[in-house]
């Protein structure tokens, strides 16, 4: 019996957003370091973008 067998999870396992396998505690919400690194690489390459306000919007608020 491993130590993880004695621990009651606080949240249910969710599927990994990359491959769909059950997530792992150490790399949540991913199943592995590999999937975690794939996601990080996409952020660093600019594949994922969080929309922001245009510069024109900032000028309107300063007037």
PQR file of N, CA, C, O and H, with PARSE charges and radii, in Angstrom:
ATOM      1  N   UNK A   1       0.852  -1.180   0.000 -0.4000 1.5000
ATOM      2  CA  UNK A   1       0.000   0.000   0.000 -0.0000 2.0000
ATOM      3  C   UNK A   1       0.896   1.241   0.000  0.5500 1.7000
ATOM      4  O   UNK A   1       1.747   1.396   0.876 -0.5500 1.4000
ATOM      5  N   UNK A   2       0.705   2.102  -0.962 -0.4000 1.5000
ATOM      6  CA  UNK A   2       1.525   3.311  -1.064 -0.0000 2.0000
ATOM      7  C   UNK A   2       0.918   4.435  -0.227  0.5500 1.7000
ATOM      8  O   UNK A   2      -0.260   4.372   0.126 -0.5500 1.4000
ATOM      9  H   UNK A   2       0.014   1.976  -1.674  0.4000 1.0000
ATOM     10  N   UNK A   3       1.709   5.466   0.096 -0.4000 1.5000
ATOM     11  CA  UNK A   3       1.178   6.600   0.874 -0.0000 2.0000
ATOM     12  C   UNK A   3       0.012   7.299   0.180  0.5500 1.7000
ATOM     13  O   UNK A   3      -0.878   7.830   0.845 -0.5500 1.4000
ATOM     14  H   UNK A   3       2.666   5.517  -0.191  0.4000 1.0000
ATOM     15  N   UNK A   4       0.013   7.302  -1.161 -0.4000 1.5000
ATOM     16  CA  UNK A   4      -1.079   7.949  -1.893 -0.0000 2.0000
ATOM     17  C   UNK A   4      -2.408   7.227  -1.706  0.5500 1.7000
ATOM     18  O   UNK A   4      -3.468   7.837  -1.840 -0.5500 1.4000
ATOM     19  H   UNK A   4       0.736   6.871  -1.701  0.4000 1.0000
ATOM     20  N   UNK A   5      -2.360   5.922  -1.394 -0.4000 1.5000
ATOM     21  CA  UNK A   5      -3.592   5.161  -1.185 -0.0000 2.0000
ATOM     22  C   UNK A   5      -4.325   5.603   0.077  0.5500 1.7000
ATOM     23  O   UNK A   5      -5.542   5.440   0.171 -0.5500 1.4000
ATOM     24  H   UNK A   5      -1.499   5.426  -1.285  0.4000 1.0000
ATOM     25  N   UNK A   6      -3.606   6.157   1.042 -0.4000 1.5000
ATOM     26  CA  UNK A   6      -4.195   6.577   2.310 -0.0000 2.0000
ATOM     27  C   UNK A   6      -4.763   7.991   2.259  0.5500 1.7000
ATOM     28  O   UNK A   6      -5.506   8.391   3.156 -0.5500 1.4000
ATOM     29  H   UNK A   6      -2.618   6.289   0.966  0.4000 1.0000
ATOM     30  N   UNK A   7      -4.423   8.748   1.225 -0.4000 1.5000
ATOM     31  CA  UNK A   7      -4.834  10.145   1.128 -0.0000 2.0000
ATOM     32  C   UNK A   7      -6.164  10.240   0.392  0.5500 1.7000
ATOM     33  O   UNK A   7      -6.328   9.669  -0.686 -0.5500 1.4000
ATOM     34  H   UNK A   7      -3.820   8.423   0.497  0.4000 1.0000
ATOM     35  N   UNK A   8      -7.098  10.954   0.972 -0.4000 1.5000
ATOM     36  CA  UNK A   8      -8.371  11.205   0.310 -0.0000 2.0000
ATOM     37  C   UNK A   8      -8.209  12.438  -0.574  0.5500 1.7000
ATOM     38  O   UNK A   8      -7.874  13.511  -0.073 -0.5500 1.4000
ATOM     39  H   UNK A   8      -6.965  11.417   1.848  0.4000 1.0000
ATOM     40  N   UNK A   9      -8.442  12.304  -1.874 -0.4000 1.5000
ATOM     41  CA  UNK A   9      -8.260  13.459  -2.755 -0.0000 2.0000
ATOM     42  C   UNK A   9      -9.274  14.559  -2.446  0.5500 1.7000
ATOM     43  O   UNK A   9     -10.427  14.282  -2.114 -0.5500 1.4000
ATOM     44  H   UNK A   9      -8.714  11.432  -2.281  0.4000 1.0000
ATOM     45  N   UNK A  10      -8.829  15.804  -2.561 -0.4000 1.5000
ATOM     46  CA  UNK A  10      -9.715  16.939  -2.333 -0.0000 2.0000
ATOM     47  C   UNK A  10     -10.616  17.198  -3.528  0.5500 1.7000
ATOM     48  O   UNK A  10     -11.702  17.759  -3.387 -0.5500 1.4000
ATOM     49  H   UNK A  10      -7.892  16.028  -2.830  0.4000 1.0000
ATOM     50  N   UNK A  11     -10.168  16.796  -4.685 -0.4000 1.5000
ATOM     51  CA  UNK A  11     -10.963  16.992  -5.895 -0.0000 2.0000
ATOM     52  C   UNK A  11     -10.878  15.727  -6.740  0.5500 1.7000
ATOM     53  O   UNK A  11      -9.886  15.001  -6.669 -0.5500 1.4000
ATOM     54  H   UNK A  11      -9.285  16.340  -4.799  0.4000 1.0000
ATOM     55  N   UNK A  12     -11.892  15.461  -7.527 -0.4000 1.5000
ATOM     56  CA  UNK A  12     -11.845  14.268  -8.372 -0.0000 2.0000
ATOM     57  C   UNK A  12     -10.801  14.434  -9.472  0.5500 1.7000
ATOM     58  O   UNK A  12     -10.480  15.549  -9.881 -0.5500 1.4000
ATOM     59  H   UNK A  12     -12.697  16.051  -7.584  0.4000 1.0000
ATOM     60  N   UNK A  13     -10.278  13.304  -9.942 -0.4000 1.5000
ATOM     61  CA  UNK A  13      -9.330  13.364 -11.055 -0.0000 2.0000
ATOM     62  C   UNK A  13     -10.069  13.870 -12.278  0.5500 1.7000
ATOM     63  O   UNK A  13     -11.206  13.482 -12.547 -0.5500 1.4000
ATOM     64  H   UNK A  13     -10.539  12.398  -9.609  0.4000 1.0000
ATOM     65  N   UNK A  14      -9.403  14.739 -13.008 -0.4000 1.5000
ATOM     66  CA  UNK A  14      -9.973  15.282 -14.229 -0.0000 2.0000
ATOM     67  C   UNK A  14      -9.105  14.834 -15.396  0.5500 1.7000
ATOM     68  O   UNK A  14      -7.938  14.493 -15.204 -0.5500 1.4000
ATOM     69  H   UNK A  14      -8.479  15.054 -12.790  0.4000 1.0000
ATOM     70  N   UNK A  15      -9.654  14.833 -16.584 -0.4000 1.5000
ATOM     71  CA  UNK A  15      -8.838  14.445 -17.728 -0.0000 2.0000
ATOM     72  C   UNK A  15      -7.786  15.513 -18.046  0.5500 1.7000
ATOM     73  O   UNK A  15      -8.022  16.711 -17.889 -0.5500 1.4000
ATOM     74  H   UNK A  15     -10.602  15.111 -16.739  0.4000 1.0000
ATOM     75  N   UNK A  16      -6.640  15.051 -18.488 -0.4000 1.5000
ATOM     76  CA  UNK A  16      -5.557  15.944 -18.905 -0.0000 2.0000
ATOM     77  C   UNK A  16      -6.033  16.756 -20.109  0.5500 1.7000
ATOM     78  O   UNK A  16      -6.607  16.183 -21.035 -0.5500 1.4000
ATOM     79  H   UNK A  16      -6.447  14.078 -18.615  0.4000 1.0000
ATOM     80  N   UNK A  17      -5.810  18.076 -20.124 -0.4000 1.5000
ATOM     81  CA  UNK A  17      -6.263  18.886 -21.261 -0.0000 2.0000
ATOM     82  C   UNK A  17      -5.508  18.580 -22.555  0.5500 1.7000
ATOM     83  O   UNK A  17      -5.974  18.944 -23.635 -0.5500 1.4000
ATOM     84  H   UNK A  17      -5.344  18.541 -19.371  0.4000 1.0000
ATOM     85  N   UNK A  18      -4.361  17.923 -22.467 -0.4000 1.5000
ATOM     86  CA  UNK A  18      -3.580  17.596 -23.662 -0.0000 2.0000
ATOM     87  C   UNK A  18      -3.967  16.255 -24.270  0.5500 1.7000
ATOM     88  O   UNK A  18      -4.206  16.163 -25.474 -0.5500 1.4000
ATOM     89  H   UNK A  18      -3.983  17.627 -21.590  0.4000 1.0000
ATOM     90  N   UNK A  19      -4.030  15.204 -23.434 -0.4000 1.5000
ATOM     91  CA  UNK A  19      -4.209  13.856 -23.987 -0.0000 2.0000
ATOM     92  C   UNK A  19      -5.468  13.145 -23.499  0.5500 1.7000
ATOM     93  O   UNK A  19      -5.861  12.129 -24.073 -0.5500 1.4000
ATOM     94  H   UNK A  19      -3.836  15.278 -22.456  0.4000 1.0000
ATOM     95  N   UNK A  20      -6.108  13.665 -22.445 -0.4000 1.5000
ATOM     96  CA  UNK A  20      -7.340  13.063 -21.957 -0.0000 2.0000
ATOM     97  C   UNK A  20      -7.174  11.993 -20.890  0.5500 1.7000
ATOM     98  O   UNK A  20      -8.170  11.502 -20.358 -0.5500 1.4000
ATOM     99  H   UNK A  20      -5.789  14.490 -21.979  0.4000 1.0000
ATOM    100  N   UNK A  21      -5.927  11.616 -20.561 -0.4000 1.5000
ATOM    101  CA  UNK A  21      -5.700  10.636 -19.490 -0.0000 2.0000
ATOM    102  C   UNK A  21      -6.022  11.288 -18.148  0.5500 1.7000
ATOM    103  O   UNK A  21      -6.063  12.515 -18.062 -0.5500 1.4000
ATOM    104  H   UNK A  21      -5.118  12.015 -20.993  0.4000 1.0000
ATOM    105  N   UNK A  22      -6.250  10.498 -17.101 -0.4000 1.5000
ATOM    106  CA  UNK A  22      -6.514  11.092 -15.779 -0.0000 2.0000
ATOM    107  C   UNK A  22      -5.330  11.934 -15.304  0.5500 1.7000
ATOM    108  O   UNK A  22      -4.176  11.552 -15.501 -0.5500 1.4000
ATOM    109  H   UNK A  22      -6.216   9.501 -17.171  0.4000 1.0000
ATOM    110  N   UNK A  23      -5.610  13.059 -14.689 -0.4000 1.5000
ATOM    111  CA  UNK A  23      -4.550  13.953 -14.223 -0.0000 2.0000
ATOM    112  C   UNK A  23      -3.795  13.334 -13.055  0.5500 1.7000
ATOM    113  O   UNK A  23      -4.310  12.471 -12.344 -0.5500 1.4000
ATOM    114  H   UNK A  23      -6.547  13.369 -14.529  0.4000 1.0000
ATOM    115  N   UNK A  24      -2.561  13.797 -12.875 -0.4000 1.5000
ATOM    116  CA  UNK A  24      -1.724  13.328 -11.769 -0.0000 2.0000
ATOM    117  C   UNK A  24      -1.580  14.444 -10.749  0.5500 1.7000
ATOM    118  O   UNK A  24      -1.587  15.624 -11.097 -0.5500 1.4000
ATOM    119  H   UNK A  24      -2.142  14.498 -13.452  0.4000 1.0000
ATOM    120  N   UNK A  25      -1.453  14.067  -9.513 -0.4000 1.5000
ATOM    121  CA  UNK A  25      -1.357  15.043  -8.427 -0.0000 2.0000
ATOM    122  C   UNK A  25      -0.143  15.970  -8.598  0.5500 1.7000
ATOM    123  O   UNK A  25      -0.252  17.174  -8.369 -0.5500 1.4000
ATOM    124  H   UNK A  25      -1.447  13.107  -9.230  0.4000 1.0000
ATOM    125  N   UNK A  26       1.006  15.418  -8.996 -0.4000 1.5000
ATOM    126  CA  UNK A  26       2.248  16.183  -9.103 -0.0000 2.0000
ATOM    127  C   UNK A  26       2.230  17.186 -10.250  0.5500 1.7000
ATOM    128  O   UNK A  26       2.932  18.196 -10.199 -0.5500 1.4000
ATOM    129  H   UNK A  26       1.094  14.440  -9.182  0.4000 1.0000
ATOM    130  N   UNK A  27       1.441  16.922 -11.277 -0.4000 1.5000
ATOM    131  CA  UNK A  27       1.457  17.766 -12.474 -0.0000 2.0000
ATOM    132  C   UNK A  27       0.082  18.340 -12.802  0.5500 1.7000
ATOM    133  O   UNK A  27      -0.165  18.740 -13.939 -0.5500 1.4000
ATOM    134  H   UNK A  27       0.870  16.102 -11.319  0.4000 1.0000
ATOM    135  N   UNK A  28      -0.809  18.384 -11.821 -0.4000 1.5000
ATOM    136  CA  UNK A  28      -2.188  18.835 -12.033 -0.0000 2.0000
ATOM    137  C   UNK A  28      -2.216  20.171 -12.768  0.5500 1.7000
ATOM    138  O   UNK A  28      -1.441  21.056 -12.402 -0.5500 1.4000
ATOM    139  H   UNK A  28      -0.608  18.058 -10.897  0.4000 1.0000
ATOM    140  N   UNK A  29      -3.044  20.372 -13.765 -0.4000 1.5000
ATOM    141  CA  UNK A  29      -4.142  19.530 -14.229 -0.0000 2.0000
ATOM    142  C   UNK A  29      -3.729  18.540 -15.315  0.5500 1.7000
ATOM    143  O   UNK A  29      -4.584  17.949 -15.975 -0.5500 1.4000
ATOM    144  H   UNK A  29      -3.673  19.654 -14.062  0.4000 1.0000
ATOM    145  N   UNK A  30      -2.437  18.358 -15.501 -0.4000 1.5000
ATOM    146  CA  UNK A  30      -1.941  17.462 -16.543 -0.0000 2.0000
ATOM    147  C   UNK A  30      -1.651  16.077 -15.978  0.5500 1.7000
ATOM    148  O   UNK A  30      -1.597  15.893 -14.762 -0.5500 1.4000
ATOM    149  H   UNK A  30      -1.742  18.838 -14.965  0.4000 1.0000
ATOM    150  N   UNK A  31      -1.463  15.103 -16.872 -0.4000 1.5000
ATOM    151  CA  UNK A  31      -1.191  13.730 -16.434 -0.0000 2.0000
ATOM    152  C   UNK A  31       0.298  13.474 -16.260  0.5500 1.7000
ATOM    153  O   UNK A  31       0.687  12.542 -15.556 -0.5500 1.4000
ATOM    154  H   UNK A  31      -1.507  15.253 -17.860  0.4000 1.0000
ATOM    155  N   UNK A  32       1.131  14.286 -16.889 -0.4000 1.5000
ATOM    156  CA  UNK A  32       2.573  14.039 -16.842 -0.0000 2.0000
ATOM    157  C   UNK A  32       3.333  15.337 -17.091  0.5500 1.7000
ATOM    158  O   UNK A  32       2.763  16.344 -17.512 -0.5500 1.4000
ATOM    159  H   UNK A  32       0.815  15.043 -17.461  0.4000 1.0000
ATOM    160  N   UNK A  33       4.625  15.285 -16.821 -0.4000 1.5000
ATOM    161  CA  UNK A  33       5.489  16.438 -17.089 -0.0000 2.0000
ATOM    162  C   UNK A  33       5.517  16.721 -18.594  0.5500 1.7000
ATOM    163  O   UNK A  33       5.600  17.876 -19.010 -0.5500 1.4000
ATOM    164  H   UNK A  33       5.088  14.468 -16.479  0.4000 1.0000
ATOM    165  N   UNK A  34       5.448  15.673 -19.397 -0.4000 1.5000
ATOM    166  CA  UNK A  34       5.463  15.846 -20.849 -0.0000 2.0000
ATOM    167  C   UNK A  34       4.285  16.703 -21.312  0.5500 1.7000
ATOM    168  O   UNK A  34       4.471  17.658 -22.066 -0.5500 1.4000
ATOM    169  H   UNK A  34       5.380  14.734 -19.059  0.4000 1.0000
ATOM    170  N   UNK A  35       3.086  16.370 -20.868 -0.4000 1.5000
ATOM    171  CA  UNK A  35       1.906  17.147 -21.261 -0.0000 2.0000
ATOM    172  C   UNK A  35       1.986  18.570 -20.713  0.5500 1.7000
ATOM    173  O   UNK A  35       1.577  19.521 -21.379 -0.5500 1.4000
ATOM    174  H   UNK A  35       2.935  15.594 -20.256  0.4000 1.0000
ATOM    175  N   UNK A  36       2.505  18.707 -19.515 -0.4000 1.5000
ATOM    176  CA  UNK A  36       2.677  20.028 -18.910 -0.0000 2.0000
ATOM    177  C   UNK A  36       3.641  20.874 -19.748  0.5500 1.7000
ATOM    178  O   UNK A  36       3.395  22.059 -19.975 -0.5500 1.4000
ATOM    179  H   UNK A  36       2.837  17.934 -18.974  0.4000 1.0000
ATOM    180  N   UNK A  37       4.737  20.260 -20.205 -0.4000 1.5000
ATOM    181  CA  UNK A  37       5.724  20.967 -21.020 -0.0000 2.0000
ATOM    182  C   UNK A  37       5.180  21.318 -22.401  0.5500 1.7000
ATOM    183  O   UNK A  37       5.514  22.369 -22.948 -0.5500 1.4000
ATOM    184  H   UNK A  37       4.936  19.298 -20.020  0.4000 1.0000
ATOM    185  N   UNK A  38       4.350  20.454 -22.964 -0.4000 1.5000
ATOM    186  CA  UNK A  38       3.722  20.752 -24.257 -0.0000 2.0000
ATOM    187  C   UNK A  38       2.868  22.009 -24.134  0.5500 1.7000
ATOM    188  O   UNK A  38       2.919  22.885 -24.996 -0.5500 1.4000
ATOM    189  H   UNK A  38       4.079  19.601 -22.520  0.4000 1.0000
ATOM    190  N   UNK A  39       2.086  22.096 -23.064 -0.4000 1.5000
ATOM    191  CA  UNK A  39       1.230  23.258 -22.842 -0.0000 2.0000
ATOM    192  C   UNK A  39       2.071  24.521 -22.626  0.5500 1.7000
ATOM    193  O   UNK A  39       1.761  25.572 -23.187 -0.5500 1.4000
ATOM    194  H   UNK A  39       2.044  21.384 -22.363  0.4000 1.0000
ATOM    195  N   UNK A  40       3.122  24.424 -21.825 -0.4000 1.5000
ATOM    196  CA  UNK A  40       4.000  25.570 -21.586 -0.0000 2.0000
ATOM    197  C   UNK A  40       4.626  26.046 -22.892  0.5500 1.7000
ATOM    198  O   UNK A  40       4.711  27.250 -23.134 -0.5500 1.4000
ATOM    199  H   UNK A  40       3.373  23.569 -21.369  0.4000 1.0000
ATOM    200  N   UNK A  41       5.060  25.122 -23.728 -0.4000 1.5000
ATOM    201  CA  UNK A  41       5.656  25.478 -25.014 -0.0000 2.0000
ATOM    202  C   UNK A  41       4.663  26.241 -25.891  0.5500 1.7000
ATOM    203  O   UNK A  41       5.049  27.181 -26.587 -0.5500 1.4000
ATOM    204  H   UNK A  41       4.991  24.144 -23.532  0.4000 1.0000
ATOM    205  N   UNK A  42       3.402  25.850 -25.862 -0.4000 1.5000
ATOM    206  CA  UNK A  42       2.384  26.566 -26.651 -0.0000 2.0000
ATOM    207  C   UNK A  42       2.211  27.999 -26.153  0.5500 1.7000
ATOM    208  O   UNK A  42       2.051  28.917 -26.958 -0.5500 1.4000
ATOM    209  H   UNK A  42       3.088  25.087 -25.297  0.4000 1.0000
ATOM    210  N   UNK A  43       2.242  28.201 -24.819 -0.4000 1.5000
ATOM    211  CA  UNK A  43       2.152  29.560 -24.272 -0.0000 2.0000
ATOM    212  C   UNK A  43       3.362  30.381 -24.707  0.5500 1.7000
ATOM    213  O   UNK A  43       3.218  31.537 -25.106 -0.5500 1.4000
ATOM    214  H   UNK A  43       2.372  27.455 -24.166  0.4000 1.0000
ATOM    215  N   UNK A  44       4.559  29.786 -24.632 -0.4000 1.5000
ATOM    216  CA  UNK A  44       5.784  30.517 -24.960 -0.0000 2.0000
ATOM    217  C   UNK A  44       5.875  30.858 -26.442  0.5500 1.7000
ATOM    218  O   UNK A  44       6.457  31.881 -26.803 -0.5500 1.4000
ATOM    219  H   UNK A  44       4.676  28.847 -24.308  0.4000 1.0000
ATOM    220  N   UNK A  45       5.309  30.017 -27.307 -0.4000 1.5000
ATOM    221  CA  UNK A  45       5.313  30.278 -28.749 -0.0000 2.0000
ATOM    222  C   UNK A  45       4.229  31.272 -29.159  0.5500 1.7000
ATOM    223  O   UNK A  45       4.241  31.760 -30.289 -0.5500 1.4000
ATOM    224  H   UNK A  45       4.837  29.186 -27.014  0.4000 1.0000
ATOM    225  N   UNK A  46       3.298  31.577 -28.265 -0.4000 1.5000
ATOM    226  CA  UNK A  46       2.228  32.511 -28.591 -0.0000 2.0000
ATOM    227  C   UNK A  46       1.018  31.857 -29.221  0.5500 1.7000
ATOM    228  O   UNK A  46       0.165  32.548 -29.779 -0.5500 1.4000
ATOM    229  H   UNK A  46       3.289  31.180 -27.347  0.4000 1.0000
ATOM    230  N   UNK A  47       0.924  30.532 -29.142 -0.4000 1.5000
ATOM    231  CA  UNK A  47      -0.248  29.836 -29.679 -0.0000 2.0000
ATOM    232  C   UNK A  47      -1.486  30.226 -28.878  0.5500 1.7000
ATOM    233  O   UNK A  47      -2.554  30.466 -29.443 -0.5500 1.4000
ATOM    234  H   UNK A  47       1.617  29.971 -28.689  0.4000 1.0000
ATOM    235  N   UNK A  48      -1.331  30.285 -27.559 -0.4000 1.5000
ATOM    236  CA  UNK A  48      -2.414  30.736 -26.690 -0.0000 2.0000
ATOM    237  C   UNK A  48      -2.230  32.228 -26.447  0.5500 1.7000
ATOM    238  O   UNK A  48      -1.119  32.684 -26.178 -0.5500 1.4000
ATOM    239  H   UNK A  48      -0.464  30.090 -27.101  0.4000 1.0000
ATOM    240  N   UNK A  49      -3.306  32.978 -26.539 -0.4000 1.5000
ATOM    241  CA  UNK A  49      -3.236  34.419 -26.322 -0.0000 2.0000
ATOM    242  C   UNK A  49      -4.417  34.840 -25.458  0.5500 1.7000
ATOM    243  O   UNK A  49      -5.553  34.431 -25.697 -0.5500 1.4000
ATOM    244  H   UNK A  49      -4.208  32.607 -26.757  0.4000 1.0000
ATOM    245  N   UNK A  50      -4.140  35.650 -24.465 -0.4000 1.5000
ATOM    246  CA  UNK A  50      -5.202  36.213 -23.641 -0.0000 2.0000
ATOM    247  C   UNK A  50      -5.544  37.571 -24.238  0.5500 1.7000
ATOM    248  O   UNK A  50      -4.687  38.453 -24.287 -0.5500 1.4000
ATOM    249  H   UNK A  50      -3.217  35.982 -24.271  0.4000 1.0000
ATOM    250  N   UNK A  51      -6.786  37.756 -24.693 -0.4000 1.5000
ATOM    251  CA  UNK A  51      -7.139  39.030 -25.315 -0.0000 2.0000
ATOM    252  C   UNK A  51      -7.033  40.178 -24.321  0.5500 1.7000
ATOM    253  O   UNK A  51      -7.374  40.045 -23.146 -0.5500 1.4000
ATOM    254  H   UNK A  51      -7.482  37.039 -24.653  0.4000 1.0000
ATOM    255  N   UNK A  52      -6.558  41.287 -24.819 -0.4000 1.5000
ATOM    256  CA  UNK A  52      -6.438  42.479 -23.985 -0.0000 2.0000
ATOM    257  C   UNK A  52      -7.099  43.654 -24.677  0.5500 1.7000
ATOM    258  O   UNK A  52      -7.639  43.534 -25.776 -0.5500 1.4000
ATOM    259  H   UNK A  52      -6.280  41.395 -25.774  0.4000 1.0000
ATOM    260  N   UNK A  53      -7.042  44.778 -24.012 -0.4000 1.5000
ATOM    261  CA  UNK A  53      -7.627  45.989 -24.591 -0.0000 2.0000
ATOM    262  C   UNK A  53      -6.670  46.581 -25.612  0.5500 1.7000
ATOM    263  O   UNK A  53      -5.455  46.404 -25.524 -0.5500 1.4000
ATOM    264  H   UNK A  53      -6.603  44.876 -23.119  0.4000 1.0000
ATOM    265  N   UNK A  54      -7.239  47.289 -26.583 -0.4000 1.5000
ATOM    266  CA  UNK A  54      -6.428  48.003 -27.562 -0.0000 2.0000
ATOM    267  C   UNK A  54      -5.812  49.229 -26.910  0.5500 1.7000
ATOM    268  O   UNK A  54      -6.299  49.700 -25.882 -0.5500 1.4000
ATOM    269  H   UNK A  54      -8.226  47.433 -26.655  0.4000 1.0000
ATOM    270  N   UNK A  55      -4.744  49.745 -27.501 -0.4000 1.5000
ATOM    271  CA  UNK A  55      -4.111  50.957 -26.989 -0.0000 2.0000
ATOM    272  C   UNK A  55      -5.062  52.149 -27.083  0.5500 1.7000
ATOM    273  O   UNK A  55      -4.992  53.073 -26.272 -0.5500 1.4000
ATOM    274  H   UNK A  55      -4.348  49.362 -28.335  0.4000 1.0000
ATOM    275  N   UNK A  56      -5.953  52.121 -28.082 -0.4000 1.5000
ATOM    276  CA  UNK A  56      -6.913  53.216 -28.237 -0.0000 2.0000
ATOM    277  C   UNK A  56      -7.830  53.312 -27.025  0.5500 1.7000
ATOM    278  O   UNK A  56      -8.203  54.414 -26.622 -0.5500 1.4000
ATOM    279  H   UNK A  56      -6.010  51.370 -28.740  0.4000 1.0000
ATOM    280  N   UNK A  57      -8.193  52.191 -26.446 -0.4000 1.5000
ATOM    281  CA  UNK A  57      -9.044  52.197 -25.261 -0.0000 2.0000
ATOM    282  C   UNK A  57      -8.352  52.894 -24.102  0.5500 1.7000
ATOM    283  O   UNK A  57      -9.003  53.596 -23.328 -0.5500 1.4000
ATOM    284  H   UNK A  57      -7.889  51.296 -26.774  0.4000 1.0000
ATOM    285  N   UNK A  58      -7.050  52.714 -23.970 -0.4000 1.5000
ATOM    286  CA  UNK A  58      -6.301  53.350 -22.894 -0.0000 2.0000
ATOM    287  C   UNK A  58      -6.296  54.867 -23.049  0.5500 1.7000
ATOM    288  O   UNK A  58      -6.353  55.593 -22.057 -0.5500 1.4000
ATOM    289  H   UNK A  58      -6.521  52.145 -24.599  0.4000 1.0000
ATOM    290  N   UNK A  59      -6.228  55.354 -24.302 -0.4000 1.5000
ATOM    291  CA  UNK A  59      -6.223  56.798 -24.542 -0.0000 2.0000
ATOM    292  C   UNK A  59      -7.551  57.427 -24.137  0.5500 1.7000
ATOM    293  O   UNK A  59      -7.572  58.544 -23.620 -0.5500 1.4000
ATOM    294  H   UNK A  59      -6.182  54.764 -25.108  0.4000 1.0000
ATOM    295  N   UNK A  60      -8.654  56.726 -24.363 -0.4000 1.5000
ATOM    296  CA  UNK A  60      -9.970  57.253 -24.006 -0.0000 2.0000
ATOM    297  C   UNK A  60     -10.109  57.429 -22.499  0.5500 1.7000
ATOM    298  O   UNK A  60     -10.763  58.370 -22.048 -0.5500 1.4000
ATOM    299  H   UNK A  60      -8.637  55.819 -24.782  0.4000 1.0000
ATOM    300  N   UNK A  61      -9.517  56.558 -21.726 -0.4000 1.5000
ATOM    301  CA  UNK A  61      -9.638  56.621 -20.275 -0.0000 2.0000
ATOM    302  C   UNK A  61      -8.760  57.706 -19.675  0.5500 1.7000
ATOM    303  O   UNK A  61      -9.017  58.148 -18.555 -0.5500 1.4000
ATOM    304  H   UNK A  61      -8.985  55.794 -22.092  0.4000 1.0000
ATOM    305  N   UNK A  62      -7.735  58.146 -20.386 -0.4000 1.5000
ATOM    306  CA  UNK A  62      -6.825  59.149 -19.851 -0.0000 2.0000
ATOM    307  C   UNK A  62      -7.338  60.563 -20.073  0.5500 1.7000
ATOM    308  O   UNK A  62      -6.845  61.493 -19.435 -0.5500 1.4000
ATOM    309  H   UNK A  62      -7.526  57.787 -21.296  0.4000 1.0000
ATOM    310  N   UNK A  63      -8.306  60.755 -20.954 -0.4000 1.5000
ATOM    311  CA  UNK A  63      -8.800  62.106 -21.266 -0.0000 2.0000
ATOM    312  C   UNK A  63      -9.733  62.616 -20.223  0.5500 1.7000
ATOM    313  O   UNK A  63     -10.234  63.735 -20.337 -0.5500 1.4000
ATOM    314  H   UNK A  63      -8.706  60.000 -21.473  0.4000 1.0000
TER
END
